[in-house]
């Protein structure tokens, strides 16, 4: 991965700093970039999907990450001239506006733009050229752009109506299989023991109490996906099927975007962003196999830089 240049040492104050925010359902990552495209500070905090945690909590987590980055880089947040906030859950225009107003009130950065996290991930992959990005973290979404500038999106419907292939979707599929196995409606799986341990239940039969605890939110549920990956790598057939299905679903989202943008015959790059892709080929192979049914020249690739860096770069370029 080729990231933007980074200064690790404390830097002189600059009056031209540019903020990039990558906020999801689990964490927020920010980057502060100077006019020379050097990242002079980075920070991390809790979730900033306003649809899940509310506008004020989302903005509070962004501000915490900004303060940490300023302290680490030896810069002042008063020197931030522009900001691009790439957040999950802001497809609605009114929600974007509410986040922007709250952020500007606290930060006094009037040149602030709020976009989806998918848009900054796409820019991190293509730098504005034609291509797609598939995000699979807590949730899942695919966004793309063609050479004429037309954009299309698929997925991003959240845990109730979508998130297939994301951490929540994978974990929910695993819990369905565990419930069936426990009842005798499905085949036994090692996921039963893994879930009991992860959710701190005395056994599979007591998972029903553990998973409906008020402390178990979508972030906690999504975290179980890594144990599904672990079980699949150990050869558990139920876990293997779940990841095959997850990969296929991510591929279907990409297919919908490819067809909408008329990219079927092009050599289209598809970036893979998000913690779920740590699963590797066990997830990526069914994904690309599905994609190639409509776009034989498509290929998976890594982003050129982290999404937070891409958001900062968007802020920098917007000054012209």
C-alpha positions in Angstrom: 0.0 0.0 0.0 1.4 3.4 -1.0 0.3 5.9 1.7 0.7 9.6 1.8 4.1 10.8 3.1 4.1 10.9 6.9 6.2 13.0 9.3 6.9 11.1 12.4 8.7 13.9 14.2 7.1 17.0 15.7 6.6 19.5 12.9 6.5 23.3 12.8 3.1 24.8 12.9 1.5 25.4 9.6 -1.5 27.6 8.8 -2.5 25.3 6.0 -3.6 22.0 7.5 -6.2 19.7 6.1 -8.3 17.2 8.0 -9.5 13.8 6.8 -11.9 11.6 8.8 -12.8 8.0 8.2 -15.6 7.1 10.6 -17.4 3.8 10.8 -19.5 1.7 13.1 -16.6 0.5 15.2 -13.9 3.2 15.1 -12.8 6.6 13.8 -9.5 7.3 12.1 -8.3 10.8 11.2 -5.3 12.2 9.4 -4.0 15.8 9.4 -2.1 16.7 6.2 0.0 19.8 5.4 0.2 21.6 2.1 3.1 19.4 1.0 0.9 16.3 1.3 2.7 15.1 4.4 0.6 13.6 7.2 1.6 15.4 10.3 -0.8 13.8 12.8 -3.1 10.8 13.1 -5.7 9.8 15.7 -8.1 7.1 16.5 -11.3 7.0 18.6 -14.7 5.2 18.9 -17.4 4.9 16.3 -18.8 7.9 14.4 -21.6 6.5 12.4 -24.3 9.0 13.4 -27.1 6.7 12.4 -25.9 4.2 15.0 -24.5 6.4 17.8 -26.2 9.7 17.2 -24.8 13.0 15.8 -23.3 14.3 19.0 -21.5 11.1 20.0 -20.2 10.8 16.4 -18.9 14.4 16.5 -17.4 13.9 20.0 -15.4 10.9 18.8 -14.2 12.8 15.8 -13.0 15.7 18.0 -11.3 13.3 20.4 -9.3 11.8 17.5 -8.5 15.3 16.2 -7.2 16.4 19.6 -5.1 13.2 19.9 -3.6 13.8 16.4 -2.8 17.4 17.1 -1.1 16.5 20.4 0.9 13.7 18.6 1.9 15.9 15.7 2.6 19.1 17.6 0.1 21.1 15.6 -2.9 23.3 16.5 -6.4 22.4 15.5 -6.9 26.1 14.9 -4.6 25.7 11.9 -7.0 23.3 10.1 -8.3 25.1 7.1 -10.5 22.4 5.5 -12.0 19.1 6.5 -13.6 16.2 4.8 -15.6 13.8 7.0 -16.1 10.4 5.4 -18.7 8.7 7.6 -20.8 5.6 7.5 -24.5 6.1 7.8 -24.7 9.6 6.2 -26.5 8.8 2.9 -29.4 11.1 4.0 -28.8 14.7 3.2 -30.4 15.9 6.4 -28.1 13.8 8.5 -25.0 15.1 6.6 -26.2 18.6 7.3 -26.7 17.9 11.1 -23.2 16.4 11.4 -21.6 19.3 9.5 -23.4 21.9 11.6 -22.3 20.2 14.9 -18.7 19.7 13.7 -18.4 23.3 12.5 -19.8 24.6 15.7 -17.1 22.8 17.7 -14.2 23.1 15.3 -14.9 26.5 13.6 -13.8 25.0 10.3 -16.3 26.4 7.9 -14.9 24.7 4.8 -16.2 21.3 5.9 -17.6 18.6 3.6 -19.5 15.5 4.8 -19.5 12.5 2.5 -19.9 8.7 3.0 -17.0 6.6 4.1 -17.5 4.7 0.8 -16.6 7.8 -1.2 -13.3 8.4 0.5 -12.4 4.7 0.2 -13.2 4.9 -3.5 -10.9 7.9 -3.8 -8.2 6.0 -1.9 -8.4 3.3 -4.5 -8.8 5.2 -7.8 -7.7 8.8 -7.0 -10.8 10.0 -8.9 -10.5 7.7 -11.9 -13.0 4.9 -12.9 -13.3 2.0 -10.5 -15.0 0.5 -7.5 -14.5 -0.1 -3.8 -16.1 -2.7 -1.6 -16.2 -1.9 2.1 -16.7 -4.8 4.5 -16.2 -3.8 8.1 -19.0 -3.8 10.6 -21.4 -3.4 7.7 -20.9 -3.6 3.9 -21.4 -1.3 0.9 -20.0 -1.0 -2.7 -19.6 2.3 -4.5 -18.2 3.0 -8.0 -17.5 5.7 -10.5 -17.1 5.6 -14.3 -15.0 7.8 -16.6 -17.9 10.2 -17.2 -18.1 10.9 -13.4 -21.4 8.9 -12.9 -21.5 7.2 -9.5 -23.5 4.2 -8.3 -23.9 2.5 -4.9 -25.1 -0.9 -3.7 -25.6 -2.1 -0.2 -25.1 0.0 2.9 -28.6 -0.8 4.2 -27.5 -1.6 7.8 -28.0 -4.6 10.0 -31.7 -4.9 9.6 -32.1 -4.7 5.9 -28.6 -5.6 4.6 -24.9 -5.7 5.6 -24.5 -9.0 3.8 -20.8 -9.9 3.7 -20.0 -7.4 6.6 -19.0 -8.4 10.1 -22.5 -8.2 11.4 -23.9 -10.2 8.5 -21.3 -12.9 8.9 -21.8 -13.1 12.7 -25.6 -13.3 12.3 -25.3 -16.1 9.8 -23.1 -18.0 12.3 -25.5 -17.5 15.1 -28.3 -18.8 12.9 -26.3 -21.9 12.2 -25.5 -22.3 15.9 -29.1 -22.0 16.9 -30.1 -24.7 14.3 -27.3 -27.0 15.5 -28.3 -26.6 19.1 -31.9 -27.5 18.3 -31.0 -30.4 16.1 -32.2 -28.5 13.0 -28.7 -28.2 11.5 -25.4 -29.9 11.5 -23.0 -29.6 14.4 -20.3 -26.8 14.2 -17.3 -25.7 16.1 -18.8 -22.2 16.0 -21.0 -23.3 18.9 -18.1 -23.5 21.3 -16.4 -20.4 19.9 -19.6 -18.3 20.3 -20.1 -19.6 23.9 -16.6 -18.4 24.8 -16.8 -15.1 22.9 -20.2 -14.1 24.3 -19.4 -15.5 27.7 -22.2 -18.0 27.8 -21.9 -21.3 29.8 -22.9 -23.2 26.7 -24.7 -23.0 23.3 -28.0 -23.5 25.0 -27.5 -20.3 27.0 -26.4 -18.1 24.1 -29.9 -16.8 23.8 -29.5 -14.9 27.1 -26.0 -13.7 26.3 -26.6 -12.3 22.8 -29.7 -10.3 23.8 -27.9 -8.7 26.6 -28.1 -4.8 26.5 -24.3 -4.7 26.4 -24.2 -6.7 23.1 -24.4 -4.1 20.3 -23.6 -4.4 16.6 -19.9 -3.7 17.2 -19.8 -6.6 19.6 -21.7 -8.9 17.3 -19.5 -8.0 14.3 -16.4 -8.9 16.4 -17.5 -12.5 16.3 -16.8 -12.6 12.5 -13.1 -13.2 13.1 -13.9 -16.4 14.9 -16.0 -17.5 11.9 -12.9 -16.9 9.8 -10.8 -18.9 12.2 -13.2 -21.8 12.1 -13.3 -21.8 8.3 -9.5 -21.9 8.1 -9.7 -25.0 10.4 -12.0 -26.6 7.9 -15.4 -26.2 9.7 -17.9 -26.8 6.8 -20.5 -24.5 8.3 -18.0 -21.6 8.6 -16.7 -22.2 5.1 -20.2 -22.0 3.7 -20.8 -18.8 5.6 -17.7 -17.1 4.2 -18.4 -18.4 0.7 -21.9 -16.8 0.9 -20.4 -13.6 2.3 -17.9 -13.3 -0.5 -20.6 -14.0 -3.1 -22.9 -11.3 -1.6 -20.1 -8.8 -1.8 -19.5 -9.8 -5.4 -23.2 -9.3 -6.2 -23.0 -5.8 -4.8 -20.1 -5.1 -7.0 -21.9 -6.6 -10.0 -24.8 -4.2 -9.5 -22.5 -1.2 -9.5 -20.6 -2.4 -12.5 -23.8 -2.9 -14.5 -25.2 0.4 -13.4 -22.0 2.2 -14.6 -21.6 0.2 -17.8 -18.2 -1.1 -16.8 -18.7 -4.8 -17.8 -16.1 -4.7 -20.6 -13.5 -2.6 -18.9 -10.5 -3.6 -16.8 -12.0 -2.2 -13.7 -10.0 -2.0 -10.4 -12.0 -3.0 -7.3 -10.5 -1.9 -4.0 -11.1 -4.0 -0.8 -11.4 -2.0 2.4 -12.4 -3.1 5.9 -11.5 -5.6 8.6 -13.5 -8.5 7.0 -11.0 -8.7 4.2 -8.4 -9.9 6.7 -10.0 -13.3 6.0 -8.0 -13.3 2.7 -8.7 -15.6 -0.2 -11.4 -17.6 1.6 -13.6 -14.6 1.2 -12.0 -12.8 -1.8 -12.1 -15.8 -4.1 -15.9 -16.3 -4.2 -16.2 -12.5 -4.4 -14.1 -12.2 -7.6 -15.6 -15.3 -9.1 -19.0 -13.7 -8.8 -17.8 -10.4 -10.2 -16.2 -12.1 -13.2 -19.6 -13.4 -14.3 -20.4 -9.9 -15.5 -17.0 -8.3 -15.8 -14.3 -10.7 -16.9 -11.5 -8.1 -16.8 -12.2 -6.8 -13.3 -9.6 -7.3 -10.7 -9.2 -6.8 -6.9 -6.6 -4.4 -5.6 -5.5 -2.7 -2.5 -6.1 1.0 -1.9 -3.3 3.4 -2.6 -3.5 5.0 0.8 -5.7 4.7 4.0 -9.2 6.2 3.6 -8.4 8.9 6.2 -5.4 10.0 4.2 -7.6 10.1 1.1 -10.1 12.3 2.9 -7.3 14.7 3.9 -6.1 14.8 0.3 -9.6 15.6 -0.9 -9.6 18.5 1.6 -6.2 19.7 0.3 -7.3 19.6 -3.3 -10.5 21.4 -2.6 -8.6 24.6 -1.8 -7.9 25.2 -5.6 
